[in-house]
């Protein structure tokens, strides 16, 4: 019974296997590509990390840069944006971890035992 229904299905199938062609994505100009939100968020987080000395902002910028790099579609424009975001993130990390302390922040003092 199942072989009979299978033959009946293939006889009524309107698709033509010989007419099937592989899908080719249409070519888009760089202006028509969707916006790279992860690259934009990386720039914003990097600027926040540098301007307001937010360590979390700098680390998030590194993560969003990696995501944007993995999903890059337009090599020229995306690479400029990713490199700018990465520079902000690295500058933020350097100023946060190696720069001068913020005024009013407690500095570790091992000699007095505090």
Backbone as CSV, one residue per row, in Angstrom:
resi,resn,N_x,N_y,N_z,CA_x,CA_y,CA_z,C_x,C_y,C_z
1,UNK,0.817,-1.179,0.000,0.000,0.000,0.000,0.868,1.253,0.000
2,UNK,1.962,1.248,0.796,2.805,2.442,0.856,3.516,2.672,-0.480
3,UNK,3.910,1.631,-1.189,4.560,1.831,-2.480,3.574,2.391,-3.503
4,UNK,2.317,2.004,-3.386,1.302,2.532,-4.294,1.095,4.043,-4.049
5,UNK,1.043,4.460,-2.784,0.848,5.883,-2.496,2.099,6.681,-2.889
6,UNK,3.286,6.068,-2.756,4.510,6.758,-3.147,4.520,6.984,-4.664
7,UNK,4.134,6.009,-5.448,4.081,6.163,-6.907,3.043,7.199,-7.305
8,UNK,1.949,7.226,-6.576,0.901,8.185,-6.892,1.380,9.608,-6.562
9,UNK,2.141,9.759,-5.469,2.665,11.077,-5.117,3.649,11.573,-6.167
10,UNK,4.539,10.721,-6.619,5.531,11.160,-7.593,4.887,11.458,-8.949
11,UNK,3.809,10.808,-9.260,3.118,11.090,-10.516,2.409,12.435,-10.459
12,UNK,1.945,12.833,-9.295,1.233,14.100,-9.148,2.149,15.254,-8.746
13,UNK,3.438,15.014,-8.618,4.378,16.043,-8.192,4.634,17.018,-9.343
14,UNK,4.289,18.320,-9.179,4.462,19.267,-10.285,5.896,19.763,-10.448
15,UNK,6.778,19.467,-9.483,8.158,19.962,-9.582,8.942,19.175,-10.637
16,UNK,9.838,19.867,-11.283,10.697,19.232,-12.280,12.127,19.211,-11.758
17,UNK,12.659,18.037,-11.438,14.041,17.990,-10.935,15.053,18.497,-11.951
18,UNK,14.768,18.378,-13.214,15.716,18.833,-14.231,15.763,20.359,-14.317
19,UNK,14.721,21.032,-13.851,14.685,22.496,-13.911,15.257,23.147,-12.658
20,UNK,15.651,22.368,-11.688,16.189,22.921,-10.437,17.581,23.479,-10.673
21,UNK,17.819,24.697,-10.167,19.117,25.346,-10.275,19.567,25.784,-8.888
22,UNK,20.851,25.746,-8.604,21.327,26.208,-7.288,21.077,27.708,-7.118
23,UNK,20.838,28.112,-5.878,20.563,29.511,-5.567,21.851,30.324,-5.630
24,UNK,21.766,31.468,-6.285,22.876,32.411,-6.333,22.388,33.712,-5.726
25,UNK,23.081,34.175,-4.693,22.691,35.421,-4.036,22.894,36.589,-4.996
26,UNK,21.954,37.529,-5.022,22.119,38.675,-5.920,23.252,39.568,-5.436
27,UNK,23.949,40.170,-6.387,25.047,41.068,-6.045,24.473,42.405,-5.579
28,UNK,24.936,42.873,-4.428,24.475,44.134,-3.869,25.633,45.110,-3.810
29,UNK,25.305,46.381,-3.982,26.337,47.407,-3.830,26.609,47.600,-2.339
30,UNK,27.765,48.139,-1.963,28.082,48.333,-0.530,27.064,49.205,0.200
31,UNK,26.399,50.117,-0.523,25.402,50.971,0.117,24.122,50.212,0.449
32,UNK,23.842,49.125,-0.274,22.619,48.367,-0.062,22.760,47.267,0.978
33,UNK,23.976,47.029,1.482,24.177,45.995,2.482,23.554,46.409,3.810
34,UNK,23.107,45.450,4.615,22.539,45.815,5.917,23.602,46.403,6.844
35,UNK,23.141,47.187,7.813,24.048,47.860,8.741,24.683,46.828,9.666
36,UNK,25.971,47.017,9.926,26.699,46.137,10.844,26.524,46.675,12.261
37,UNK,25.496,46.175,12.949,25.186,46.687,14.286,26.260,46.322,15.305
38,UNK,26.862,45.158,15.175,27.883,44.785,16.153,29.108,45.687,16.027
39,UNK,29.448,46.122,14.829,30.553,47.060,14.658,30.221,48.425,15.237
40,UNK,28.973,48.855,15.060,28.535,50.134,15.615,28.550,50.101,17.141
41,UNK,28.061,49.011,17.725,28.064,48.860,19.185,29.502,48.795,19.701
42,UNK,30.393,48.179,18.946,31.797,48.104,19.345,32.410,49.501,19.420
43,UNK,32.092,50.355,18.456,32.621,51.722,18.472,32.071,52.482,19.675
44,UNK,30.769,52.362,19.915,30.148,53.062,21.046,30.752,52.598,22.369
45,UNK,30.890,51.280,22.542,31.477,50.746,23.781,32.937,51.173,23.927
46,UNK,33.677,51.197,22.831,35.070,51.635,22.883,35.198,53.089,23.282
47,UNK,34.334,53.946,22.750,34.358,55.362,23.118,33.994,55.528,24.594
48,UNK,32.990,54.779,25.067,32.625,54.843,26.484,33.778,54.383,27.366
49,UNK,34.485,53.356,26.927,35.621,52.864,27.694,36.738,53.879,27.810
50,UNK,36.976,54.637,26.731,38.048,55.632,26.750,37.600,56.900,27.478
51,UNK,36.428,57.408,27.137,35.992,58.696,27.678,35.657,58.632,29.162
52,UNK,34.937,57.588,29.570,34.473,57.508,30.954,35.231,56.485,31.792
53,UNK,36.266,55.905,31.185,37.118,54.916,31.868,36.306,53.730,32.381
54,UNK,35.430,53.226,31.533,34.649,52.029,31.861,35.400,50.817,31.341
55,UNK,35.848,49.974,32.252,36.554,48.761,31.831,35.620,47.837,31.063
56,UNK,34.376,47.745,31.555,33.400,46.870,30.894,33.146,47.315,29.455
57,UNK,33.104,48.632,29.235,32.906,49.138,27.876,34.026,48.721,26.940
58,UNK,35.246,48.763,27.433,36.389,48.367,26.596,36.363,46.874,26.303
59,UNK,36.033,46.063,27.300,35.956,44.619,27.076,34.815,44.270,26.132
60,UNK,33.670,44.939,26.274,32.555,44.691,25.354,32.925,45.107,23.933
61,UNK,33.687,46.172,23.799,34.123,46.594,22.465,34.991,45.525,21.815
62,UNK,35.865,44.889,22.583,36.694,43.796,22.043,35.807,42.641,21.576
63,UNK,34.808,42.296,22.384,33.922,41.178,22.032,33.112,41.500,20.788
64,UNK,32.551,42.709,20.720,31.766,43.080,19.547,32.642,43.236,18.305
65,UNK,33.901,43.613,18.473,34.826,43.658,17.329,35.044,42.261,16.764
66,UNK,35.213,41.293,17.650,35.405,39.915,17.183,34.162,39.415,16.463
67,UNK,32.982,39.747,16.982,31.745,39.327,16.327,31.597,39.998,14.968
68,UNK,31.905,41.263,14.896,31.804,41.983,13.638,32.819,41.465,12.628
69,UNK,34.003,41.112,13.098,35.023,40.554,12.218,34.582,39.206,11.656
70,UNK,33.909,38.412,12.478,33.443,37.100,12.023,32.309,37.217,11.007
71,UNK,31.508,38.280,11.102,30.352,38.448,10.214,30.580,39.511,9.148
72,UNK,31.815,39.805,8.831,32.130,40.872,7.889,31.628,40.540,6.485
73,UNK,30.939,41.521,5.876,30.436,41.333,4.513,31.164,42.219,3.513
74,UNK,31.363,43.460,3.866,32.050,44.394,2.974,33.439,44.643,3.542
75,UNK,34.430,44.148,2.867,35.798,44.146,3.406,36.298,45.556,3.697
76,UNK,36.118,46.482,2.778,36.724,47.803,2.930,36.061,48.617,4.044
77,UNK,34.747,48.780,3.991,34.058,49.620,4.970,34.057,48.986,6.350
78,UNK,33.790,47.687,6.431,33.723,47.021,7.727,35.082,46.982,8.402
79,UNK,36.138,46.807,7.622,37.476,46.749,8.211,37.878,48.090,8.816
80,UNK,37.463,49.191,8.173,37.732,50.514,8.737,37.015,50.679,10.071
81,UNK,35.757,50.275,10.118,34.975,50.422,11.340,35.504,49.514,12.455
82,UNK,35.850,48.292,12.109,36.368,47.357,13.112,37.710,47.832,13.653
83,UNK,38.576,48.340,12.755,39.890,48.800,13.220,39.750,50.017,14.132
84,UNK,38.811,50.911,13.826,38.592,52.066,14.690,38.063,51.623,16.050
85,UNK,37.110,50.701,16.064,36.566,50.211,17.330,37.637,49.481,18.130
86,UNK,38.490,48.728,17.460,39.554,48.011,18.159,40.565,48.983,18.767
87,UNK,40.875,50.064,18.065,41.789,51.067,18.619,41.200,51.719,19.861
88,UNK,39.904,52.056,19.812,39.267,52.624,21.000,39.283,51.629,22.152
89,UNK,39.011,50.365,21.862,38.986,49.354,22.925,40.370,49.169,23.540
90,UNK,41.401,49.112,22.705,42.766,48.932,23.220,43.206,50.166,24.005
91,UNK,42.884,51.371,23.492,43.237,52.575,24.242,42.509,52.612,25.581
92,UNK,41.253,52.192,25.593,40.499,52.158,26.840,41.094,51.182,27.834
93,UNK,41.475,50.006,27.364,42.084,49.021,28.271,43.431,49.507,28.793
94,UNK,44.231,50.113,27.920,45.538,50.617,28.364,45.385,51.732,29.393
95,UNK,44.466,52.663,29.149,44.304,53.753,30.111,43.665,53.271,31.404
96,UNK,42.808,52.262,31.332,42.160,51.764,32.548,43.112,50.952,33.414
97,UNK,43.927,50.122,32.799,44.766,49.217,33.573,46.181,49.743,33.808
98,UNK,46.698,50.587,32.910,48.078,51.050,33.049,48.201,52.542,33.257
99,UNK,47.110,53.271,33.111,47.150,54.719,33.235,47.139,55.167,34.682
100,UNK,47.169,56.482,34.894,47.130,57.014,36.265,45.791,56.703,36.923
101,UNK,45.815,56.598,38.242,44.596,56.305,39.000,43.658,57.508,38.965
102,UNK,42.378,57.234,39.082,41.400,58.304,39.156,41.503,58.980,40.513
103,UNK,41.326,60.285,40.575,41.368,60.948,41.879,40.196,60.475,42.741
104,UNK,40.476,60.222,43.995,39.442,59.761,44.909,39.325,58.259,44.973
105,UNK,40.010,57.540,44.114,39.948,56.070,44.149,40.924,55.556,45.194
106,UNK,40.522,54.524,45.886,41.402,53.951,46.912,42.549,53.213,46.232
107,UNK,43.757,53.523,46.684,44.915,52.836,46.160,45.321,51.768,47.156
108,UNK,45.701,50.600,46.663,46.129,49.561,47.596,47.408,49.975,48.309
109,UNK,47.402,49.855,49.629,48.550,50.247,50.427,48.889,49.083,51.335
110,UNK,49.913,48.343,50.976,50.247,47.124,51.729,51.065,47.409,52.976
111,UNK,51.693,48.604,53.078,52.547,48.883,54.231,51.740,49.215,55.483
112,UNK,50.605,49.889,55.328,49.837,50.260,56.509,48.816,49.214,56.890
113,UNK,48.638,48.202,56.061,47.718,47.114,56.378,46.257,47.446,56.129
114,UNK,46.009,48.460,55.333,44.616,48.826,55.054,44.127,48.200,53.804
